[in-house]
Amino acid sequence: MYIKDIKLRTFRNYDQIQLQFDDKINVIIGENAQGKTNLMEAIYLLAFTKSHRTPRDKELIQWEQEYAKIEGSIYKRNRRFPLEIILSKKGKKAKMNHLEQKRLSDYIGALNVVMFAPEDLNLVKGSPQVRRRFIDMEIGQIQPAYIYHLGQYQKVLKQRNHLLKDLQRHRQTDKTMLYVLTDQLIEHASTIIERRFKFLKLLRSWAGPIHESISRQLEQLEVHYDATVEVSEAMNLETISTRYQEKFSKMEDKEIERGTTLAGPHRDDLIFYVNGKDVQTYGSQGQQRTTALSLKLAEIELIHSEVGEYPILLLDDVLSELDDFRQSHLLHTIQGKVQTFVSTTNIDGIEHEALKEAEIFRVANGTIEIEK
Ligand SMILES: Nc1ncnc2c1ncn2[C@@H]1O[C@H](COP(=O)(O)OP(=O)(O)OP(=O)(O)O)[C@@H](O)[C@H]1O
């Protein structure tokens, strides 16, 4: 799939722009703080309806303006899908084929995007939250129903935590409601876990060989799911649910004492092992980078295998962070098959055949010019 054009209106530092993209490689060049990431963010937003760098939509609306609008034409299997996101103080509207989609899960998945930015190196080094976000976003874009379960899980979790606080402070003594909420929580948690396991199995099958190849056959990557409830990938939905029931009944007193939910998908983590050693603790910076890159490249292949089309790849300021070997591995992998956006302050350090045919966009202070 690819994005053919985009139109932005009072979005970040863009008043009004309209651009046509190359269906292979687009390079966005500009000094710092000119609008390169803002353009990448707009494409990301069309896919996920939210930004990759802020949870607050308000920040995306140009200062002193009432709304921001992003429109884009996506091509999949030779068919055009117009997408549109409108952000205003009243909220957000997402339209596909000019029709408003009330449920997020009806919209997400129309456009698949993989973003690789310097922050993604935090996938290995950062907090568990970063890794959970990674799997949730990725599963969500190939299986929109997952987003529904995740949303429901978060809602019930909030209510359950609230109730546990009340029980802790003796503002409430009746536990009937706790059992109702626990059952609801388990229902969504089990589905989330089952889907995470399936996703990890696929991710592993792609990331393993890719990592081996980037490390020139020197390193083996393994991805492990670190669960707060004793569940394993061999279990079916029913067994996962039973394990959860056992765990919650065992933890009841402790949860009331602490006033919060102590186990579940919101506390699970991923551990990456390189040659059997936890790469977060023992890996060199280079190994951590290779791991992050392998996971991103695996994501591209995984989406292709599940959706039947390659996603769009956004490389925001990241190519210059990779050494020559990793750079050419990346560019070689995507060449000709993945529509890619590369942003950089300076193209000189990146010499690759793939970039010779690229469309070049010069960004300066919220304006964009195509280099002829
Ligand atoms: N809501 C907004 N309204 C207007 N301008 C904004 C808004 N949000 C951010 N900006 C401006 O956008 C610019 C930042 O753009 P962006 O993050 O795309 O930088 P960049 O070109 O990617 O730079 P770098 O190379 O430093 O990452 C800044 O000048 C900032 O002031």
The ligand as a Gaussian input file, in Angstrom:
#p B3LYP/6-31G(d) Opt

LIG

0 1
 N        0.817000      23.277000      17.563000
 C        1.786000      23.901000      16.906000
 N        1.544000      25.046000      16.208000
 C        2.510000      25.671000      15.521000
 N        3.802000      25.243000      15.478000
 C        4.098000      24.132000      16.141000
 C        3.130000      23.401000      16.884000
 N        3.732000      22.318000      17.443000
 C        5.027000      22.391000      17.065000
 N        5.265000      23.461000      16.289000
 C        6.527000      23.885000      15.677000
 O        6.985000      22.847000      14.823000
 C        8.409000      22.877000      14.791000
 C        8.977000      21.498000      15.066000
 O        8.838000      20.733000      13.947000
 P        9.353000      19.228000      13.916000
 O        9.161000      18.592000      15.224000
 O        8.715000      18.615000      12.725000
 O       10.901000      19.452000      13.709000
 P       11.926000      18.683000      12.774000
 O       12.012000      19.403000      11.468000
 O       11.603000      17.246000      12.753000
 O       13.264000      18.953000      13.574000
 P       14.359000      17.998000      14.254000
 O       15.328000      17.722000      13.165000
 O       14.907000      18.906000      15.301000
 O       13.642000      16.809000      14.799000
 C        8.878000      23.826000      15.852000
 O        9.284000      25.019000      15.235000
 C        7.637000      24.053000      16.698000
 O        7.636000      25.304000      17.275000

